[in-house]
């Protein structure tokens, strides 16, 4: 036991030493450096250039970092190889670390960044002074990243001493809910968190948070918070909330919608402002409410073979409008067969934004042969889930013979006719022979 305890202590000391020397394990990120090409003007759209780049991440500026031991690929310009210091470790997320040998990589894009005062009123107080600090005289970069399998979206602003390739992360904004699905009436949490470098002179002047909503090219402000004066600057959405305690203590800028409605579907943009800096992430929210189904008449009368009946299936209260309606029939023999989509109506939208659609199906005289009946089911396929409604159909009496039955009857009749002919021929021949014999005896 003493030897095991000693080995355990030595292993723990070695692990702690490795962390101190090499820092927190972080990925080596392959990125694209994107910027405008110079010399483009005259009102034409700016042409963009792309260069391969690479980020080696470390959390401690005094450590060598795990990535710095590797040699950059020869096809990457040395000026586009960056040794990034990220004390907040936002770039060290497991969502940015693909398994070894995996061809799927996180998406990463780097752009030049120009610090400037914000124009919105809830962030304008951050730059009341007319003098830009000397701290801004540096090379500034922004990086946007998407993690594997939609686990993370991240935006950072980095500062590098002029003409160096060693930037440090000053502001980082991230979300772990890149895509959110919710039912109607449920509370929705849109995750957004930020981190600032406390050693930066810009972090001591306060911050502001803004949530914007966009859908099909149109946008609106949801909520804005002035962190410098600690007040809610604007709110245009009922029952949209921030946790102000968590916002100041841990940088948790998540937005809560207390009751999801159809009109909430769209893209939400969380923006965090520091003096002269901003970073933002986008989150998609989709309200998915499956339909409620009803078939009328709910109870079907007993039908004779030559009767017909019209069924209506109504799908109500669903969102979005993507819906597939179809009919199925399960006979008494247990077999299930499709009956098609029937006759569909258009979509009707209610005041709450949900949709209604109907389908009509004719059964009976001119339709398929349903035998003695069975179960007729209306099926609704929707992104929010599949729904079914079923009614029982009973048929009494016998229909006229089908083509197959008629052919079988003809075959039986021909067989019987053949047997009769053979019987008649056999016994008719025997009778004639006996009569001839009797005639010869009489002579």
N, C-alpha and C positions, 0 to 999 in steps of 0.2 A: 504493500500500500504506500510506503514511504517513497519507493522508486517511482510509482505512478504519479504521486503528487509532485515530485520534483520535475518529472518530464512535462507535466501539465503546466507548471509555473514557467519553465523554460520556453515552452511553446507560446504561452501567452505573452511573455516578454518579447520574443522574436516577432510576434504578430504586431504588437504595439510599435516596435521599432520600425517594422516595414511600413506601417502607416505613416509614421513620422518622416521617413526618408522619401518614400515614393508618393505619398499623398493618397487621396481617394481615387480608386480606379475609375477612369473616365474613358469614354469612347474616343476614337479618332474619327472625326466627321468629314465625309466627303461632301463638298458643297459646290455651288456655282456662284461665281462672283459676277454680278450683273450690274451694268452701269450704262449711261447714255454715251453714245459715240460723239466725240467733239466735232464741231463744224457743221452741225445740222441746224438750220434756221429757216426763216421765210415762212413761218406758220405751218411747216410740215411736221407730222408726228415725229417725235424723237426716235432715232434708230438705237437699238440696244445691242450691246455686245455681251458675250458670255465667255467666261474663262473658268476652267477647272481650278478648284482651290481646296485646301485642306486645313482643318482646325485640329490642333493638338491641345487637349484640355487639361488643366491642372487646377486644383482648388487652393493651393498654397503657393504664393509667388516665390517662396524660398525653396520649394521642392523641385525635383527634376521632372516629375510627372511621368505617367506610364507611357504616354504617346511620344515624348521627345526622344525616346531611345530608338524609334523607328526612323528609317530613311524615307523621305517623301518620294513618290514615284517620279521618274525622270520626265514624264510628259507634263508635269505641273511646273509652272513658272515659280521660281523661289520667292518672288515678291507676293505670291498668292498662298504662301504657306504661313499660317498664323499660329502662334503659341499663346493661347488664351488663358488668362487667369480668371477663374470663376469662383470666388469665395462662397457664393450662395449655392453652388453645385447644381444649379438648374440644368446645365448642359450635361450633367452626369446621370440623367434619368435612365433607368433600365429600358424605357420605351425607345431610347435612341441607340441602344446597343443590340444589334442583330446577332443571332447565334452565329458562331464561327462557321463559315462556308455558306451561309444563307445569301442568296442572290438579292433578296429584298433589302433595300436600304432606306433609312429615313430620308425624307426630302429636306434639303437645306439650301437656302439662298442667302447670299450676303450682298449688301448694297452700301454704297457710300451714304453717310447720314450728315445732314446739315442742321446743327442746333439752332433753334430760333424761338422767340417768344410765342406762346399760344394765343390765339385770337379769341377763343371762347371766354365768356365772362367768368366762368367758375374756375378757370386756370390762369386768367390774366393777373390776379394778385401775386402769383408766384414770381413774377418778373416786374415788380413795381419799379425797381431801379433802372435808370436809363443806361447804365454802364454794364456792358457784358464783362463777366469775370475773365481774367487771364487764363483760367482753367480751361476755357473753351478753345483756346489756341492749341489744337491737337488734331490728329486724324481720328475721325469718328466713323463708326461702322454700325450697321444694323443687321441682324440675322433673324431670319424666319425659318422655323423648323416644324416639320410634322413627324410625329413618332410612328412607330410600327403599329399597324392594325387600328389606327385612329385612337390610340391611347393618350396622345398628348399633342397639343399645339403650343408653340413657344415663340416668343419674340423678345429679342434682347437688343440693348444699345450698348456699344463698347467704345472705349476711349484708348487710343494708342499714342504714346509720344510721337511727335512728328517724325515721319520717315522711318518708322520702326514697324516690325511685324509682331509686336507683343502687346496686344490690346487686353484691357481688363473690362469685365462686365460691370456696368454702372447701374443699369436698370434691366429687370427681367420680368416679363408678364407671361403667365402660362395658364392653361386650362386642361383639366383631365376629362372634360366632357365635350369632346369635339362634336359629337352628334348625340342629341337627346330625343327620346321618344316618350310621349306621355298620353294618358287618357284624359278625357274631358273632366273638369272639376277637381283634378288632383293637383297638389302643390308641385311646383317644378323648381329644381335647383340648377342654376347655370353657374358652373364652377369657374372662378377666376381668382388668381392669386398673384401677388407681385413681391419682388425683393429689390431693395436698393442698397448700394454700397455705402455703409455708414461713414466710411473714410472720405467719401466724395463731398466737396463743399456744397454740391447741389442738393444733397439729401437733407440738409438741415433747414431748408426753406419751406418745407411742407410738400404736399402732393394734392392732386385732385383725381377723381374717378368719374368716368362717364360711361353710360350704357346707351348704345344706339341700336335701333331696330331697322332692318332693311328687308324688303320683299318686292321682287319683280321691279327693281329699279327705283322704288320709292322708299323713303326712310322717315323715321321720326325719332325724337329723343324720348327715351324711357325714363332715365333718371340721371342726375348729375349731383356730385358732392364736392364741396369746397373743403378740402382737408385742412387748409391753412387756418380758416376761420371756424372750422368744425360746424358746418351747417349744410343742410340740404339745399342746394342752389336751385334745382329744377326737378319737378316730377310730373310726368305726363301720363302715367300709367297707374290706375287704381290697384292697390294691394301689391305693389312691387316694392321690395324691401332690401336693405343692406343691413348687415350686422356691424354696427359702428364700433363696438368694442373689439371684435375680431379684426376689423379693418385696421385699426390703429396698433393693435398688439402683435398681430401675426401677418398683416398684409393680405388678409382674406377679403377680397372685393366681390365675392360671389353674390349673384342676384337671385332672389327668391320671388317667384310668381305664386301667390297664394292659391289661385284657382285658375287652372289652365282653360283657355277658351280657343275656339277655332282661329280667331284672328291673331293669336299669339304665334302661329306657325310662321317661321321665317329665320333670318340670320340675325344674331345678336353680337354686337361688337363691344368688347370691354377695352376701354382705353385708360391708361394711367399716365398722368402728367407729372413730371418734375420740372423745375425751372429750365427752360430751353430744350427739354427732352420729352419724348412720348414714345410709348410702345403699346401695341394693341394685339388682341387675338379675336378670332371670329368663332362663333358657336352656332350650329344649326339646330333648330328646334322644330320637331314635327309632331303635331297633335294627331293621333291616330285613334279614332273611335269606331269600332266595328258596328255594323247595323243591327237593329232588332228586326226580326222577320216575323211576318204573319201571313197566313194563307186564308183566303176566303173563297167559298164558304168554309168555315172551320170544321163542320161536320158534313160529310157528303151523303146524299141519298143513295139508296140501293138502285142500281141501274140495270136495265135490260140491255142486251147486246146492241140493239139499234138506237139506243138513246145516246145523247151527248151532253157534256157539261163543260163549262168554262171556269177555270181556276185562276185566281189572281194572287200573286206573291208580292208583298210590299216590303221593301227594305227601307227603313227609316232611321234618321238620326246618325248617319255615318259621316266621317271626314277622315282623309280627303275624299274627293269624288271618285277615285279609282275603285271600281267595283265590277265584278263579273257575276252575273246571275245565270243559273242553269237549272234544269229539271232532271230528276232521276226517277226510275220506277223499279221497285223491288217486288217481283212476283211471288206467288205462293210457293214456287219451286225454289226460292232462295236466290235466284239470279237477279243481277242488277244491270240495267241498261240505261243509257242516256236518252233523254227526250228532247234535247236541244235547249236553246235559250228562250224559246217562246217569242212572244211579241213584246218588245221592250218599249218603255216610255222614255222620255228625256229626263234629265235630272231637274229636280225642283229644290231650291234652296230656302231654308227656313231663316227666321230672323236671327237665330243664334249661329248661323253659318253652316249648320249641318245640312246634309242632302238626303233626298228621298227619291227612290226609283222603283218602278213596278214592272212586272212581267206577267203576261197572260198566256195561258196554255189551254188549248181545246183538246178534250178527250172524248172518245166515243165513236160515233158512227163512221166518220171518215178518217179516224186516226189509226194508230197501230193497234194490233190485237193484244189486248191486255188479259186475255184468258178469263179467269174467275175473279180477277182483281188483285190487289196487293197494296203496297204503300207508295204514295207519290210524295217525293221530297223536293223542296226548293232549297238550292245550295247557293250561298253568297260567299264569294272569295274576295277578301279585303286585306290590305296591308296590316290592319289591326287584328285580324283573326278571321277564321272561317265560321260561318253560322249556318244552321240547318233548321228547317221547319217541315213537318211531315203530317199528312192526312191519310186516312185509310179509305180505299176504294173497293166496293163490293159489287160484283156483277153476277146476276142470276140468269138462268135460261141458257139456251144454246144458240150460237151464231150460225149462219149459213155455212156450208162446208167451204173450206179454203181450196185453193188450187191443188195443193198436195193431197187433201182428202179426196177430191174428185178423181184425181189420177189413181189413187189407191182403190177407189170404188170401181173404176173402169177395169183395173187389173183383176180385181176379184170377180167381176162379172164375166170377163173373158175366160178366166180360169174355170168358173162354173159352167159356162157354155161349152167349153172343151170337154169337161167331164161328162156332161149330158150327151154330147155327140158320141163320145167313146162308148158310154153305156148303151145308147140306142143302137149303135152299130153292132156291138157285141151281142146283145140279146135279140136284136132283129135278125141277125144271121143265123143264130141258133134256132129260132122259130121257123125260119124258112127251111132248114135242113130236116127238121122233124116232119113238116108237112109233106115234103118230097118222099120221105121214107114211107109214110102212111099210104100215099098214092100208089107206090110200087107194090105194096102188100095187097092192096085191093085188086090190082090187075092180076 
